[in-house]
Amino acid sequence: MNADTEHTGSGTEGGSPETAADAVDAYEQHVRQKTGVVLATVGVLFVLAAYSVLSGPIGIPLSQLPGILAGSVGGTPARVIWNIRLPRVVAAVGAGFGLAVAGAVLQSLLRNPLASPYTLGISQAAAFGAAVAIVVFGAGSTTGGSFASWVPYLTGVTAFVAALGSTGAILLVARLRRATPETLVLTGIALGAFFSAGTSALEYFATNVQLAALVAWRFGTVSNATWDGNLLLWTGALLAGGYFVHRSWAYEVLDAGDDTARTLGVEVTRLRVTGMIIASLLTAIVVSLFGVIGFVGLVVPHIVRRVIGGDERFLIVTSSVAGGALLLASDIVARRIIAPVVLPVGIVTAFVGVPLFLYLIVNGREYW
């Protein structure tokens, strides 16, 4: 009896360290696998960036690229890269970064696989705000009034205000009605239709110059990328991305439910409101610079979630890189598919996103 007891006790004592070691090994393997996915995605992004910079009507050999970037090679190739292609690449990667991160965070905060800046109406609201700046205040034109001349980033300000209004309406519905995830998406779709109607009304009263700007805005394009705009874009994207990564543990806990998160010390309401406001700001920056680019925030988080799972730390980081890669790849297709005509990149992302959106409506619950 004593021998059996001693044997059992020694087995338990001997088994615990082994079990703990197995758990540590499994976790380390888990981290290595997901880190490998991140690095592989970064590699794909660099390949796409190099191809985008070098390809076009003026072909540039890969051997010249290091010299051009270092400043030792000049002439027409250098001017083409620095003034046209590189700003476009940086813009596409930054816009994809911002939209994908915003989509991943919105899906986590609302626990809704269909949440994204586009499906929640935030992108359309930001576009309406930008349209108000263009038509009402003459922002971005030489005919604008004194108010527009004093606010160089007026389109960004009005886009953010409108996006914030859309976000506030969604939060209000969620608070008053204790809405389900499906109800929130339907609310977002209704808000998107409302703001799109407002933009159409502004188009009706716009001048020819303003109308051309609004049409380009609705399509979504990175053809108008500039270094000043990229500085604003990447400042917002990195600050927002850093905040989201910092709060990734709280988002992870939130996946288990609001009550569980509260018992672990998470201020759920504050977390959700702050996250949605920052996601709206990030979306507004992208829309104010490049117009409405749909479905990146919906497509990318789902692809990443299916590859690496729901670990919020890796989900946010990988989504940012994959979002940049997807939008850059879409821009390459937009430039090359019917060259020399360049399609707006928003058309390409819509062709990719709409079929997936329909698929998620039918089968989304199977893997969320």
Summary of the structure (lengths in Angstrom):
residues: 368
radius of gyration: 23.7
end to end distance: 51.5
largest distance: 97.1
contacts: 1282
relative contact order: 0.15
helix: 80%
strand: 0%
